Amino acid sequence: MPAGLHHPLSRALYERHGDGQIKVTDGGRNGIFTSQGEWVSGELRECDPQLCNWVAGPQMANPRMAESAPDR
């Protein structure tokens, strides 16, 4: 699983944190948000709700990266 995603404009880091929550770090400030972008705790009180939803979504394996047994 990747460490997180950087927002393309603000460069804030969005990471999974606990049960369906997202930790957003922007410089020295951070905040915890729901997967819908609602503030839970922390100094940072604003985020991109769409990116929270994206990061909180199911983590799918990339079939091109999955190892497979050689055909015999």
ABEGO torsion letter per residue (X at the ends): XBAEBBBAAAGBBBBBBEBGBBBBBBEABBBBBBAAGBBABEABABBBAAAAAAAABBBBBBAAABBBBBBX
